[in-house]
Each structure stands twice: as structure tokens, then as C-alpha cells.
Amino acid sequence: MTTPGKPITGGTALRIPAVASPNFTLSPLAGWALMQDGSFYAADATVSGDVTATAFDGTDFVINEYGGFFYSGTPAFGNLIASIAPAAGTDAYGNAYLEGPAAYNPGSPSVATSLFGGISLLEAANPGGPYWDPLFALTYNGGAASLDSPFNSTAGTAANPTVVTTDTWHAMTLANGWAHQAGNQIAQYRLAADGDIEVRGAINGSAATAATFCSGLGYTFGAVQQFWCQQTSGNAAVYAQATTGGALEIAGEASFSGPYVFWGKLSPSAS
């Protein structure tokens, strides 16, 4: 109820400190209130039209003219966990953020995952940035994706292959009197990024009792596959091959000497 002679408004101006619902409290917020300074508080509201504002401040987010920023708790330095921004910058609490959509693992160092133009993993000394050259970058250009930075993964095996990066080289176990050629690249194999098996090396067959120089690499093949081999004495007919059971052997001559140099790629999925 207003006091006679003391109206609530004077023209269009509010003349009392606030107009509020009977249950209004500021902390915790309940009800609603329109303050004389222009502030408006509402614990709940249903709006049927557009809401226009320069900023929305939530308990764990801020949306303003610079973008949307999401925090693990009350916004503060060191707890920005996600952002969507038209340009890179620093928020009001000192957290560096990236252009486009990004997620953050704040700490010392801090790691950011950017989804702008691909997928990039970047690092900074702390949440204040700056985030520097990517630890990992997968970009998309013209219908093709490319990996633009070094990437390490657990070495692949026959049972658990990796198609992300090449496996490390493994020494072959030689059989039937075959030996690694002294002073040359030993016989090795690895699983390549495309899923094929690479083989290379130099072997000596002076004491060999059979054509098979390696009984198996842990892989089998749907068909016999030949690969390049050169006998240093110049026998042009010699070649190497992998059998369906996975053994590697020298072919093209009845007796063996050495050394033999070979390299090839074998497909476990070939039929």
C-alpha cells in the first residue's frame, strides 16, 4: 500500500527503492524485484518473445559478446573447461581460450582440444596461456583428412594391430642355418600404418639347409606373396616369398650362399 502523497512513480520514474513480489529475497534468490537502479531479479520466468542481452552470467557459465564459456564450478581462473568463441582471447578471470569450439584440461601444463578446422591438441604452461604449436593435429581439407604432427602409439601386434602409426622394427628369428649377414641390416619386420607387413634385411645362406629362412612372424597370408630379393653374386632368378602359413623363404635357386638382400610389403588380408 502506498502512502498518500508519496506515489510509487513520478511520471515514468520509480520513486521507491524497488517493486517486489511478497516473497522476494536476494540470497537465496526467490520471487522477483525491479530495483530503482534498473536491476531486475527473478527466481523464475517464462518469456514468450525474444530476450536480448549483452551477457548471461550463470552459476557455472558466462555467455557474452565474446562467446560462451563453461566452468567446473563458479567461474574463476583455472576452471574453464569449454568455450565457443569467434576469436581467441582471455576471459574475465585470466583463462586463455581458443577460436571456435574447444575443451580444456586446466593445470600446469594445461591442455586444450580445439575442434576448429579439425582436431588439434595444444599445450600451455598454465590456464593463462598462450597455447602453442599443436601436440597433435588432424585436419580436413578437400575431402581428405591428414595427420599434421607426429603421433606415437603402442606397437601393434598380429592380434592387436595399429593402423595409426608404424610399429617398431622387430628382429626376425632365423631358421634352418640361415644367419644375419654381418655388417649389414639384420632381417627385420614391422606392421605398417596401412596394415601391411614390411620386411627388410640381409641374410647369409652359406650354412642353410632349407629354403625357409624364417618360420613365421605371427601373421598368415591368404596366398603366396613374392617380394624383392637380390643375391649379391648376381643370380637374377632369385626372389623371396611368404607362404600362406607365414613362413619366409628364398626361391629361384636350389642351393644357397649369400648374402641375400631383401625388402617387401606383405598383406595379411590378401587372398
HELIX and SHEET records of a PDB file:
SHEET    1   A 2 THR A   9  GLY A  10  0                                        
SHEET    2   A 2 ALA A  13  LEU A  14 -1                                        
SHEET    1   B 3 ALA A  18  ALA A  20  0                                        
SHEET    2   B 3 TRP A  32  MET A  35 -1                                        
SHEET    3   B 3 PHE A  40  ALA A  42 -1                                        
SHEET    1   C 2 THR A  25  LEU A  26  0                                        
SHEET    2   C 2 LEU A  29  ALA A  30 -1                                        
SHEET    1   D 9 ALA A  55  ASP A  57  0                                        
SHEET    2   D 9 PHE A  61  ASN A  64 -1                                        
SHEET    3   D 9 GLY A  67  TYR A  71 -1                                        
SHEET    4   D 9 LEU A  80  ALA A  85 -1                                        
SHEET    5   D 9 GLY A 100  ASN A 105 -1                                        
SHEET    6   D 9 SER A 110  SER A 114 -1                                        
SHEET    7   D 9 GLY A 118  ALA A 124 -1                                        
SHEET    8   D 9 PHE A 136  ASN A 141 -1                                        
SHEET    9   D 9 ALA A 144  LEU A 147 -1                                        
SHEET    1   E 2 GLY A  89  THR A  90  0                                        
SHEET    2   E 2 ALA A  96  TYR A  97 -1                                        
SHEET    1   F 4 HIS A 170  ALA A 171  0                                        
SHEET    2   F 4 GLN A 188  LEU A 191 -1                                        
SHEET    3   F 4 ILE A 197  ASN A 204 -1                                        
SHEET    4   F 4 ALA A 179  HIS A 180 -1                                        
SHEET    1   G 8 HIS A 170  ALA A 171  0                                        
SHEET    2   G 8 GLN A 188  LEU A 191 -1                                        
SHEET    3   G 8 ILE A 197  ASN A 204 -1                                        
SHEET    4   G 8 TYR A 260  LEU A 266 -1                                        
SHEET    5   G 8 GLN A 225  GLN A 231 -1                                        
SHEET    6   G 8 TYR A 239  ALA A 242 -1                                        
SHEET    7   G 8 LEU A 248  ALA A 251 -1                                        
SHEET    8   G 8 THR A 212  CYS A 214 -1                                        
END                                                                             
